[in-house]
Amino acid sequence: MGAGERNVPVGRSLQFIYFFVLSLDARHENSLKEGFPFLVIPWMLACISLLEGILMAVLAWPAWFVPGLTGAGLARFGQRYVRGD
């Protein structure tokens, strides 16, 4: 097993935890009458690509952070024009 293959469970676990927290947060926000004062869910959805970029930067090559950050910015920008629900 190579070094890259050993890192796969770490990245997979971090992604699972992120999506688990995202779903718990969405469920909690849905149960509130007024929701959160800060747009938590749209930011968490936009930051999925940032998480991917960070994981790839740490586990593979540091330059992958730039596409992850760009993807998060573009997703957040696009959320202004396309309604998500």
Stockholm file with secondary structure:
# STOCKHOLM 1.0

chainA/1-85         MGAGERNVPVGRSLQFIYFFVLSLDARHENSLKEGFPFLVIPWMLACISLLEGILMAVLAWPAWFVPGLTGAGLARFGQRYVRGD
#=GR chainA/1-85 SS CCHHHHHHHHHHHHHHHHHHHHHHHHHHHHHSSSCCSSCHHHHHHHTHHHHHHHHHHHHTCGGGHHHHHHHHHHHHHHTTTSCCC
#=GC SS_cons        CCHHHHHHHHHHHHHHHHHHHHHHHHHHHHHSSSCCSSCHHHHHHHTHHHHHHHHHHHHTCGGGHHHHHHHHHHHHHHTTTSCCC
//
